[in-house]
Amino acid sequence: MAKSAFPTIRRTWRHSWRRTKPKNVCIKAIEIKNLFTQQQNQYQQNKMKKVLTLALLALLATGANAKPKKAASNKPVFTVVKENPITSIKDQNRSGTCWAYSTLSYFEAEILKKTGKTYDLCESFVANKDYMDRAVQVVRLHGDCQFAQGGSAYDVFYVLKNYGICPEDQMPFPGSLYGDSLNNFNEFFGQLEPYVNGIARSKENKISGQWKVGLQGILDAYLGKCPEKFTYEGKEYTPKTFAASLGLDMNDYVSITSYSHKPYYSQYAVEVQDNWRNPLSWNLPMEDMARVIENAVMNGYTVAWGGDVSEPGFTRNGLAYFVDTKKAESLSGSDMARWLKLSPTKRTSIIDSLGCKVPELAPTPEQRQQRFDNWELTDDHGMLIFGIAKDQHGKEYYMVKNSWGETGAYKGIWYMTKNYIVANTMDYMVNKNAIPADILKKMEEAKKNQGIGD
């Protein structure tokens, strides 16, 4: 609560009177005290009136002389076109678990759409189960694959389908087991990675199964032990029965990508390290991949998006543009040589200052393929697309929920242009009922022609 501008003035009558003093003396003293108090009050009132009068005159003078401020025309002013319900913003903090946060957020939105109920599902449960599975894979392959914090939307799907899930409050709050207020995986993975790699690259001819017991101990120590049973809203569940109660049909979900090195309208495992379970994605032409996202959002669905946020056009202030760097150099008063010498932070700062005047490239299939092959287009972040907005110039953006807490100009929401999303999509998960009818028909026909089952 703000303090008053006029602090209370305390006064005390300092003389002490004994009961033996004559009554008329006491009365006289009280009269003197009252007169003194009245005079002081009158003085303070006059003083306050004078201060207020001077302040008002100063304010009027400032207003008369001040020049009207011009609104920054390059700052985007957004109008929402379509916004679908989502759950609250979370914070993954110092952990590589965007895949868990974004995809659980996706399933929470799916549940909200189907049932109207809001859930906070537990990322630590997913990470605990997934890291054990990944360690088993690494050991089986003698270390010839990567053990890391990252993952994919399919990892969350797999855990939900095969192990179930629990609410957030059924496991220790992230970070609390090691004295932190949020996730911090520095120490955790400092122990976990060497342990797994030590087993995977063991020189022994035969290893025992006890390594899993030790690994589970590390997982439980930092993430918490996954509950076998728990009570939620007065009813007892196991993780599997709780997942079954959420109203999700796990047959509804498909993964979509778009690259030209594989036939369109076929399925394949996208070749990135965190795609270690090798799930299949539908490879659609770029235009169809983009249409699915648009159709999903406009029809009340969200999209679990995985893609590249390392581009200079992705700012930490809640905006993302697929920047035409040559034109951006011109607008920023920089030539190519100087632009290339700027730090990534400085380039992003310039892009931030240009705002909605940032010149953009139009993505093409050839461009996407080239950037994927030369490692420029990377799989480094998972987010949730849930809406569409347009700026004051009519340019449209996807509204995207991040998992970095309520940061940036839009409190954890990013406005990412459609060009940026299409250019930088690695793959995404979507409800097949959100796919345009003509595209879904082509997918069904391709499955029959290729002899692919559900």
C-alpha positions in Angstrom: 0.0 0.0 0.0 1.4 3.4 -0.9 2.3 5.8 1.8 0.3 9.1 2.2 2.0 12.2 0.9 1.1 14.0 4.1 2.4 11.9 7.1 0.4 12.0 10.3 1.7 14.5 12.9 1.6 13.1 16.5 1.6 15.3 19.5 1.5 14.4 23.2 0.8 16.7 26.1 4.1 16.5 27.9 3.1 17.7 31.4 2.1 15.1 34.0 -0.6 16.1 36.5 -1.0 14.6 39.8 -4.4 13.9 41.2 -3.6 16.2 44.1 -3.5 19.3 41.8 -6.5 21.7 42.1 -9.3 20.9 39.7 -9.3 24.4 38.1 -5.6 24.1 37.3 -6.3 20.9 35.4 -9.1 22.5 33.5 -6.9 25.4 32.6 -4.2 23.2 31.4 -6.7 21.3 29.2 -8.0 24.6 27.8 -4.4 25.6 26.9 -3.7 22.2 25.3 -6.9 22.4 23.2 -6.1 26.0 22.1 -2.6 24.9 21.1 -4.0 21.9 19.2 -6.5 24.1 17.3 -3.7 26.5 16.3 -1.5 23.7 15.1 -4.3 22.1 13.1 -5.2 25.5 11.4 -1.5 25.9 10.5 -1.3 22.5 8.9 -4.5 23.0 7.0 -3.2 26.3 5.6 0.1 24.7 4.7 -1.5 21.8 2.9 -3.8 24.2 0.9 -0.7 26.2 -0.2 1.2 23.0 -1.3 -1.8 21.7 -3.3 -2.3 25.1 -5.0 1.4 25.2 -6.0 1.3 21.6 -7.3 -1.8 22.3 -9.4 -0.3 25.4 -10.9 2.9 23.5 -11.8 0.9 20.7 -13.4 -1.1 23.1 -15.5 2.1 24.9 -16.6 3.7 21.6 -17.6 0.7 20.5 -19.6 0.5 23.8 -21.4 4.2 23.7 -22.4 4.6 20.0 -23.1 4.6 18.8 -26.7 2.3 15.9 -27.6 4.2 12.6 -27.8 4.1 10.8 -31.1 3.1 7.2 -30.8 5.8 4.9 -32.1 4.3 3.8 -35.4 6.6 0.8 -35.6 5.3 -0.8 -32.4 2.8 -3.4 -33.2 -0.8 -2.8 -32.1 -2.6 -6.1 -32.2 -6.2 -7.0 -32.9 -7.2 -10.6 -32.1 -8.7 -12.5 -35.0 -9.1 -15.8 -33.2 -8.1 -16.9 -29.7 -8.6 -20.4 -28.4 -8.7 -21.2 -24.6 -5.4 -22.3 -23.0 -4.2 -23.0 -19.5 -1.8 -20.7 -17.5 1.7 -19.7 -18.4 4.4 -22.0 -16.9 8.2 -21.6 -16.4 10.6 -24.3 -17.4 13.4 -22.1 -16.0 16.9 -23.7 -16.4 15.8 -27.0 -17.9 15.7 -28.3 -21.4 12.1 -29.4 -21.0 10.2 -27.1 -23.4 8.9 -30.3 -25.1 7.2 -31.4 -21.9 5.8 -28.0 -21.0 4.5 -27.2 -24.5 3.0 -30.6 -25.2 1.3 -31.0 -21.8 0.0 -27.4 -22.4 -1.3 -28.7 -25.7 -3.1 -31.7 -24.1 -4.4 -29.4 -21.4 -6.0 -27.2 -24.1 -7.4 -30.3 -25.9 -9.0 -31.4 -22.6 -10.3 -27.9 -22.0 -11.9 -27.9 -25.5 -13.5 -31.3 -25.1 -14.6 -31.2 -21.5 -14.4 -27.6 -20.3 -12.2 -28.7 -17.4 -8.9 -27.1 -16.5 -6.0 -29.3 -15.5 -2.4 -28.7 -14.5 -0.6 -31.8 -15.6 2.8 -32.8 -14.2 6.0 -32.2 -16.3 8.2 -33.9 -13.7 6.2 -37.2 -14.2 6.8 -37.0 -17.9 10.5 -36.2 -17.6 11.0 -39.0 -15.0 9.5 -41.7 -17.3 11.0 -40.3 -20.5 14.6 -40.0 -19.3 14.6 -43.6 -18.1 13.4 -44.8 -21.5 16.0 -42.7 -23.3 18.7 -44.0 -21.1 17.7 -47.6 -21.9 17.9 -46.7 -25.6 21.4 -45.2 -25.2 22.7 -48.2 -23.3 21.2 -50.6 -25.9 23.1 -48.7 -28.6 26.3 -48.6 -26.6 26.2 -44.8 -26.5 25.8 -44.4 -30.3 22.9 -41.9 -29.8 22.5 -38.8 -27.7 21.3 -38.6 -24.1 20.2 -35.1 -23.4 17.5 -33.0 -21.8 15.6 -32.3 -25.0 12.7 -34.3 -26.5 9.7 -34.1 -28.8 6.0 -33.8 -28.6 5.8 -37.5 -29.3 7.7 -38.2 -26.0 4.8 -36.7 -24.1 2.3 -38.5 -26.2 4.1 -41.8 -25.6 4.3 -41.3 -21.8 0.6 -40.4 -21.6 -0.4 -43.4 -23.6 1.9 -45.9 -21.9 2.5 -44.7 -18.4 -0.4 -42.3 -17.7 0.0 -38.9 -16.0 -0.7 -37.2 -12.6 -1.7 -33.7 -11.6 1.2 -31.2 -10.9 0.5 -31.3 -7.1 1.0 -35.0 -6.8 4.8 -34.7 -7.1 7.3 -32.2 -5.5 7.2 -28.7 -6.9 9.9 -28.2 -9.6 13.2 -27.4 -8.0 12.0 -27.8 -4.4 14.0 -31.1 -3.7 17.3 -29.2 -4.1 16.4 -25.9 -2.6 15.3 -24.0 -5.7 12.0 -22.4 -6.5 12.0 -23.6 -10.2 13.7 -26.2 -12.3 17.5 -26.0 -12.5 18.9 -29.0 -14.3 22.6 -28.0 -14.1 23.5 -30.2 -11.2 20.9 -32.9 -12.1 22.3 -33.5 -15.6 25.8 -33.1 -14.3 25.2 -36.3 -12.5 22.8 -38.0 -15.0 24.7 -37.7 -18.2 28.0 -39.2 -17.0 26.1 -42.0 -15.3 24.3 -43.0 -18.4 27.3 -42.6 -20.7 29.5 -44.5 -18.3 27.2 -47.5 -18.5 26.6 -47.2 -22.2 30.3 -47.2 -23.0 31.3 -49.8 -20.4 34.2 -52.1 -21.3 32.5 -55.0 -19.5 31.4 -58.0 -21.5 28.2 -58.1 -19.6 26.4 -55.5 -17.5 23.8 -56.1 -14.7 20.4 -54.5 -14.5 21.3 -52.7 -11.3 22.3 -49.6 -13.3 18.6 -48.9 -13.7 18.1 -48.9 -10.0 20.9 -46.3 -9.6 19.5 -44.2 -12.4 16.0 -44.3 -11.0 17.5 -43.0 -7.7 19.0 -40.0 -9.4 15.7 -39.3 -11.3 13.7 -39.5 -8.1 16.2 -37.4 -6.1 15.9 -34.4 -8.5 12.4 -34.8 -10.1 10.5 -36.6 -7.3 9.1 -40.2 -7.3 6.2 -40.8 -9.6 3.1 -41.8 -7.6 1.6 -45.3 -8.0 -1.7 -44.1 -6.6 -3.1 -40.7 -5.6 -6.4 -39.1 -4.7 -7.7 -36.3 -6.9 -11.0 -34.4 -6.1 -12.0 -37.2 -3.7 -11.3 -40.1 -6.0 -8.4 -42.5 -6.1 -6.5 -43.0 -9.3 -3.4 -44.6 -10.7 -1.5 -42.6 -13.4 -3.1 -44.7 -16.1 -6.7 -44.5 -14.8 -6.2 -40.7 -14.4 -5.0 -40.3 -18.0 -8.0 -42.4 -19.1 -10.4 -40.1 -17.2 -9.2 -36.9 -19.1 -11.4 -37.6 -22.2 -8.5 -37.8 -24.7 -8.6 -40.1 -27.7 -4.9 -40.9 -28.4 -5.8 -42.0 -31.9 -6.7 -38.4 -32.8 -3.2 -37.1 -33.0 -0.8 -36.9 -35.9 2.6 -35.2 -36.5 3.2 -33.1 -39.6 6.3 -31.7 -41.3 7.4 -30.5 -44.7 10.7 -31.3 -46.5 11.4 -32.0 -50.1 14.0 -34.8 -49.6 11.2 -37.2 -48.8 8.1 -37.9 -51.0 5.1 -35.7 -50.1 2.1 -37.5 -48.6 4.3 -40.1 -47.1 5.4 -40.7 -43.5 8.9 -40.7 -42.1 10.9 -40.0 -39.0 12.3 -36.5 -39.1 16.1 -36.7 -38.7 16.8 -34.7 -35.6 18.6 -36.0 -32.5 15.8 -35.4 -30.0 13.4 -37.5 -32.2 15.1 -40.5 -30.6 11.8 -42.6 -30.5 11.7 -42.3 -34.3 7.9 -41.5 -34.6 6.5 -40.9 -38.0 5.4 -37.6 -39.3 3.3 -36.8 -42.4 5.4 -35.0 -45.0 3.1 -32.5 -46.6 3.8 -29.8 -49.2 4.7 -26.5 -47.5 1.4 -24.9 -48.5 -0.6 -27.8 -47.1 1.5 -27.8 -43.9 0.7 -24.1 -43.5 -3.0 -24.6 -44.2 -3.4 -27.2 -41.5 -2.1 -24.8 -38.9 -4.4 -22.0 -40.1 -7.5 -24.3 -40.3 -6.8 -25.8 -36.8 -6.6 -22.4 -35.1 -9.6 -21.0 -36.9 -11.7 -24.0 -35.9 -10.9 -23.9 -32.2 -7.9 -26.2 -32.0 -4.3 -25.5 -30.8 -1.1 -26.8 -32.3 2.0 -28.3 -30.5 4.7 -26.6 -32.5 8.4 -27.6 -32.6 10.8 -25.4 -34.5 13.7 -22.9 -34.6 13.8 -19.9 -32.3 17.6 -19.2 -32.8 16.9 -16.9 -35.8 17.7 -13.2 -35.2 14.0 -12.3 -36.0 12.9 -14.2 -32.8 13.2 -11.5 -30.1 13.1 -11.9 -26.3 10.4 -9.2 -26.2 7.6 -11.4 -27.5 7.9 -10.9 -31.3 9.2 -13.1 -34.2 9.7 -12.1 -37.8 11.3 -14.0 -40.7 13.6 -11.1 -41.4 14.9 -10.1 -44.8 18.3 -9.2 -43.5 19.4 -7.2 -46.6 16.4 -4.9 -46.4 16.8 -4.8 -42.6 20.4 -3.6 -43.0 19.2 -0.7 -45.2 16.4 0.3 -42.7 18.7 0.2 -39.8 21.4 2.4 -41.4 23.9 -0.5 -41.6 25.7 -2.1 -44.4 26.2 -5.8 -44.8 29.8 -5.8 -43.4 28.7 -3.9 -40.3 25.5 -6.0 -39.9 27.5 -9.2 -39.9 29.9 -7.9 -37.3 27.0 -7.0 -34.9 26.4 -9.4 -32.0 23.2 -11.5 -32.2 21.9 -9.5 -29.3 22.5 -6.2 -31.1 20.9 -7.5 -34.3 17.9 -8.6 -32.3 17.7 -5.2 -30.6 17.7 -3.5 -34.0 14.9 -5.8 -35.2 13.0 -5.1 -32.0 13.2 -1.4 -32.7 12.0 -1.7 -36.2 8.9 -3.6 -34.9 6.2 -4.2 -37.4 8.3 -2.4 -40.1 10.7 -5.3 -40.2 11.0 -6.5 -43.8 10.2 -10.2 -44.2 11.1 -12.9 -46.6 8.5 -15.2 -48.0 9.3 -18.8 -47.2 9.7 -21.4 -50.0 10.1 -25.2 -50.0 13.6 -24.8 -51.5 14.6 -22.4 -48.8 13.3 -24.7 -46.0 15.2 -27.7 -47.4 18.4 -25.8 -47.8 18.3 -24.4 -44.3 17.5 -27.9 -42.9 20.4 -29.5 -44.8 23.0 -26.9 -43.8 22.0 -27.0 -40.1 20.6 -23.4 -40.2 17.0 -24.6 -39.4 17.2 -26.4 -36.1 14.9 -28.2 -33.7 15.5 -26.1 -30.6 12.2 -25.2 -29.0 8.6 -26.3 -28.4 5.7 -23.9 -28.0 1.9 -23.8 -28.3 0.1 -22.0 -31.2 -3.4 -21.0 -30.0 -4.5 -17.9 -31.8 -4.2 -15.4 -34.6 -3.9 -11.6 -34.4 -3.1 -8.8 -36.9 -1.2 -5.6 -36.4 -2.2 -2.1 -37.4 -0.9 -2.7 -41.0 -3.0 -5.9 -41.4 -0.1 -8.3 -41.1 -1.2 -11.5 -39.4 0.7 -13.3 -36.6 0.2 -16.5 -34.7 -0.4 -16.1 -30.9 2.0 -18.6 -29.3 2.3 -19.6 -25.7 5.8 -20.0 -24.4 7.2 -21.7 -21.3 9.6 -19.0 -20.0 7.2 -17.6 -17.4 5.4 -14.3 -17.8 8.3 -12.6 -19.7 8.5 -10.2 -22.6 6.1 -7.4 -23.6 3.1 -9.8 -23.7 3.6 -11.7 -20.4 4.7 -15.1 -21.8 2.9 -14.9 -25.2 4.8 -14.4 -28.4 3.4 -12.9 -31.6 5.1 -14.8 -34.5 4.3 -13.9 -38.1 2.9 -16.5 -40.3 6.0 -16.3 -42.5 8.2 -17.0 -39.4 6.1 -20.1 -38.4 6.0 -21.6 -41.9 9.7 -21.0 -42.5 10.9 -22.3 -39.1 8.6 -25.3 -38.4 10.4 -28.5 -37.8 7.2 -30.5 -37.1 4.1 -30.2 -35.1 1.4 -32.3 -33.5 -2.3 -31.6 -34.2 -5.7 -33.2 -33.8 -6.5 -34.9 -37.1 -10.1 -33.5 -36.9 -8.5 -30.0 -37.3 -7.0 -30.9 -40.8 -8.9 -29.6 -43.8 -11.1 -32.2 -45.4 -9.2 -32.3 -48.8 -5.8 -32.8 -47.1 -7.2 -35.4 -44.7 -8.6 -37.3 -47.7 -5.2 -37.3 -49.5 -3.6 -38.6 -46.3 -6.2 -41.4 -46.0 -5.7 -42.3 -49.7 -1.9 -42.4 -49.3 -2.2 -44.7 -46.3 -4.3 -47.2 -48.4 -2.0 -46.9 -51.4 1.1 -47.4 -49.2 -0.5 -50.2 -47.2 -0.1 -48.2 -44.0 -2.3 -49.0 -41.0 -3.5 -46.6 -38.3 
